[in-house]
Amino acid sequence: MSTVSAGSDRSQRTGMRAIPPIRLWASLGAVFLAAELYFLARWATSPSFTPVDSGPDLPPTWMRVTLIVGQVLFVSGALVFLYTLLLVPWLRERRVTLDGLLCIAALLASPFDMLSNYRGYWFTYNSYQLNMGSIMSALPGVSQPHGDGDGAGEAWPIVLIPAAYVVIFVGLAIIGCKLMHWAGRRWPGIGSVRLVGFCYLATMLMYLVIDGIICMPLGFWQFGGGWVTLLNGDTYYKYPLQEMITAGAVFTIFTCWRFFRNDRGETVAERGLDRLTGSPAKKTVQRGLALYAVVMIGMVLTYHLPNGLMAAHATPWPRDVQVRSYFTDNVCAEDTGRPCPPAR
């Protein structure tokens, strides 16, 4: 009896080990994708699928021009990434590259960009940009006003953000991997842990420049409710420390995920690809779903969840934000009956 039981246990353990990791990740990715398509459809067919108006305050001329040019540039950059990393390898070699799949995963993750506002607003986008509200209006249990008939809600830039996810996510992952290769050559004994720490510091600094020094002063978005001001306090481009820490963690995960691969060139989520049956196209779909699961879980754990917890106790918005209706997005203002967090 005990021998049969032990053999059975070993068989069960062997069976569990026989499940390729990629199959588990791809299954999880399929669940995430089905949920996303449902919520996208629910949003697109609802009355909330309408632009959040920028209100009575018009951004200054230089900012309006910048926002228009910025949307064009980000879309152009995303098309270049998709063409060079996805389309060209597929046309020439009939293969889909890892970076090409990362572009697709970034696009799919972008509609949930404002998920950290689930329990309270801590940041908004400039509603002068092209927007149709956001998917937040379709999610259950959201505690803040989201397209509730008076034009309030996240003005998620429907053109800018998907394109920015491709350019920034994939771009920083590629640059980060190059820096990690350089660090490995420069300090041969650096070790994996310190190499990851180096990557984290590098991605934090790179995103600080992109986010806090370039995009925010130009008026693309604001983090008025963020904790611990790092730069530009009491202005509409106040930059909180939490953004650099959490965004740096996101980009570190994706950079390290791309950097650390086995001798087959497989990432953690792709292990066991050679044990899958089916056509190359089917395997590519499973790779893409697995990568999408990694991206979503990484973003939720390192960005949306910690920032969402802090957003429930957002710090006071600077008055420089509150007096600009294109940043308050009808979420709070004197004429809405919903006061903004007290000005400092």
VOLUM-485519 format. One record per residue (C-alpha): residue in one letter; x, z, y. Coordinates in steps of 0.05 Angstrom, whole numbers, padded with zeros to 5 digits, always signed. Last residue first. Example, Ala and Ser with C-alpha at 12.3 -4.5 7.8 and 13.67 -1.06 7.14 Angstrom:
S+00273+00143-00021 A+00246+00156-00090 
END
This chain:
R-00031+00004+01479 A-00096-00033+01466 P-00146+00000+01420 P-00163-00039+01356 C-00210-00093+01378 P-00281-00074+01396 R-00338-00105+01357 G-00400-00113+01401 T-00386-00187+01404 D-00384-00194+01480 E-00327-00144+01488 A-00283-00178+01436 C-00268-00172+01363 V-00272-00221+01305 N-00292-00276+01354 D-00226-00311+01337 T-00185-00256+01371 F-00126-00304+01379 Y-00161-00361+01415 S-00198-00308+01455 R-00134-00287+01490 V-00145-00221+01527 Q-00139-00181+01462 V-00071-00210+01443 D-00036-00191+01508 R-00072-00124+01502 P-00029-00109+01442 W-00069-00096+01379 P-00070-00024+01358 T-00042-00011+01288 A-00079-00033+01226 H-00103+00021+01179 A-00139-00023+01127 A-00085-00074+01144 M-00033-00028+01112 L-00067-00035+01044 G-00075-00109+01054 N-00002-00116+01073 P+00019-00083+01008 L-00031-00123+00965 H-00024-00191+00998 Y+00052-00194+01002 T+00093-00171+00942 L+00040-00162+00888 V-00009-00216+00910 M+00044-00267+00927 G+00083-00259+00862 I+00019-00261+00821 M-00003-00325+00855 V+00064-00360+00851 V+00076-00341+00778 A+00006-00364+00758 Y+00017-00431+00794 L+00082-00439+00756 A+00046-00430+00690 L-00008-00479+00711 G+00044-00531+00729 R+00083-00523+00665 Q+00017-00529+00626 V+00000-00593+00663 T+00070-00620+00648 K+00061-00604+00574 K-00004-00643+00573 A+00029-00702+00607 P+00087-00701+00558 S+00036-00707+00501 G+00018-00651+00455 T+00051-00594+00417 L+00086-00535+00448 R+00148-00505+00417 D+00196-00541+00465 L+00160-00508+00524 G+00176-00439+00495 R+00202-00410+00560 E+00169-00443+00621 A+00148-00380+00657 V+00219-00351+00656 T+00247-00416+00684 E+00272-00470+00637 G+00336-00510+00649 R+00349-00515+00575 D+00408-00467+00580 N+00362-00414+00611 R+00342-00410+00683 F+00355-00361+00740 F+00354-00399+00805 R+00282-00423+00810 W+00253-00354+00794 C+00306-00324+00840 T+00282-00368+00898 F+00209-00355+00882 I+00218-00280+00879 T+00263-00278+00940 F+00212-00318+00980 V+00158-00267+00966 A+00203-00207+00979 G+00225-00236+01046 A+00152-00244+01064 T+00141-00170+01049 I+00201-00143+01088 M+00197-00192+01147 E+00123-00181+01155 Q+00129-00106+01149 L+00178-00103+01207 P+00125-00126+01255 Y+00134-00184+01305 K+00096-00180+01370 Y+00082-00252+01391 Y+00020-00236+01432 T+00062-00187+01471 D+00064-00110+01472 G+00127-00108+01428 N+00172-00169+01425 L+00211-00155+01362 L+00213-00104+01305 T+00146-00070+01316 V+00131-00019+01263 W+00064-00035+01230 G+00026-00099+01240 G-00041-00101+01275 G-00023-00154+01327 F+00009-00201+01278 Q-00003-00267+01315 W-00007-00340+01297 F+00014-00411+01319 G+00030-00391+01391 L+00099-00419+01406 P+00125-00347+01410 M+00100-00338+01338 C+00130-00401+01308 I+00203-00397+01331 I+00233-00327+01337 G+00186-00285+01293 D+00167-00335+01239 I+00224-00384+01229 V+00279-00337+01252 L+00252-00277+01215 Y+00242-00323+01155 M+00316-00339+01151 L+00335-00266+01160 M+00289-00242+01105 T+00310-00298+01060 A+00384-00281+01068 L+00374-00206+01056 Y+00332-00218+00994 C+00382-00269+00967 F+00440-00220+00976 G+00399-00167+00939 V+00386-00217+00883 L+00461-00230+00879 R+00474-00156+00879 V+00430-00148+00818 S+00457-00210+00782 G+00531-00193+00787 I+00579-00203+00845 G+00640-00213+00802 P+00653-00285+00823 W+00648-00269+00897 R+00653-00334+00936 R+00630-00377+00877 G+00570-00333+00863 A+00555-00328+00937 W+00555-00404+00944 H+00508-00411+00884 M+00463-00358+00916 L+00464-00395+00982 K+00445-00460+00948 C+00388-00423+00913 G+00363-00396+00979 I+00364-00465+01011 I+00321-00493+00955 A+00274-00434+00954 L+00270-00435+01030 G+00250-00508+01030 V+00199-00500+00974 F+00162-00443+01008 I+00172-00467+01079 V+00156-00541+01072 V+00101-00536+01020 Y+00069-00474+01049 A+00073-00505+01119 A+00033-00565+01096 P-00022-00522+01066 I-00019-00480+01130 L-00022-00534+01183 V-00081-00577+01161 I-00135-00525+01146 P-00111-00477+01199 W-00147-00414+01175 A-00190-00392+01234 E-00207-00326+01202 G-00277-00304+01220 A-00329-00297+01274 G-00372-00356+01295 D-00435-00316+01304 G-00468-00334+01238 D-00429-00288+01191 G-00367-00331+01188 H-00323-00274+01163 P-00337-00207+01194 Q-00295-00153+01159 S-00308-00115+01094 V-00298-00171+01044 G-00334-00150+00981 P-00343-00219+00950 L-00300-00278+00971 A-00334-00338+01003 S-00321-00320+01076 M-00248-00308+01059 I-00242-00382+01041 S-00230-00395+01115 G-00263-00420+01179 M-00261-00495+01184 N-00197-00502+01223 L-00158-00551+01267 Q-00115-00509+01313 Y-00145-00479+01376 S-00163-00420+01331 N-00093-00390+01337 Y-00085-00354+01272 T-00100-00281+01260 F-00064-00218+01237 W-00081-00146+01220 Y-00154-00154+01205 G-00183-00105+01156 R-00202-00097+01083 Y-00192-00169+01059 N-00143-00187+01114 S-00086-00190+01062 L-00122-00250+01031 M-00106-00293+01092 D-00061-00343+01055 F-00111-00351+00998 P-00122-00425+01016 S-00045-00435+01010 A-00036-00419+00936 L-00057-00488+00912 L-00010-00523+00961 A+00047-00478+00940 A+00034-00492+00867 I+00035-00567+00881 C+00102-00563+00917 L+00130-00518+00862 L+00110-00572+00812 G+00152-00622+00850 D+00209-00572+00854 L+00208-00565+00778 T+00210-00640+00770 V+00156-00684+00742 R+00182-00739+00697 R+00168-00813+00691 E+00240-00830+00710 R+00233-00873+00772 L+00160-00865+00790 W+00157-00791+00771 P+00224-00775+00804 V+00200-00810+00868 L+00131-00778+00871 L+00146-00704+00864 L+00209-00682+00900 T+00220-00741+00948 Y+00148-00759+00963 L+00120-00689+00962 F+00175-00663+01006 V+00168-00721+01055 L+00093-00711+01057 A+00103-00637+01071 G+00149-00653+01129 S+00099-00701+01160 V+00044-00649+01153 F+00089-00597+01186 L+00108-00645+01242 V+00036-00666+01257 Q+00011-00594+01258 G+00068-00573+01303 V+00055-00630+01351 I-00017-00608+01360 L+00002-00534+01367 T+00059-00550+01415 V+00015-00592+01460 R-00037-00536+01464 M+00019-00485+01477 W+00048-00526+01534 T-00021-00534+01565 P-00037-00460+01564 P-00085-00438+01510 L-00158-00441+01531 D-00196-00376+01538 P-00272-00382+01533 G-00273-00383+01457 S-00225-00415+01408 D-00284-00433+01363 V-00281-00418+01289 P-00295-00486+01258 T-00349-00492+01205 F-00352-00479+01131 S-00388-00413+01142 P-00455-00448+01131 S-00435-00453+01057 T-00419-00514+01014 A-00344-00514+01029 W-00338-00439+01018 R-00373-00438+00951 A-00334-00499+00929 L-00268-00466+00949 F-00289-00402+00914 Y-00304-00438+00849 L-00241-00481+00853 E-00200-00418+00864 A-00231-00382+00805 A-00218-00441+00759 L-00146-00445+00784 F-00133-00371+00772 V-00161-00375+00701 A-00119-00437+00687 G-00057-00402+00714 L-00069-00344+00666 S-00073-00393+00608 A-00010-00427+00633 W+00028-00361+00636 L+00008-00344+00565 R+00024-00413+00539 I+00091-00413+00575 P+00110-00349+00541 P+00106-00384+00473 I+00063-00346+00423 A+00108-00337+00362 R+00127-00267+00384 M+00055-00245+00372 G+00054-00278+00304 T+00119-00245+00286 R+00091-00178+00306 Q+00029-00191+00265 S+00071-00212+00206 R+00115-00150+00212 D+00054-00107+00214 S+00026-00141+00152 G+00092-00132+00116 A+00091-00058+00134 S+00020-00051+00110 V+00034-00088+00046 T+00094-00043+00032 S+00054+00019+00049 M+00000+00000+00000 
END
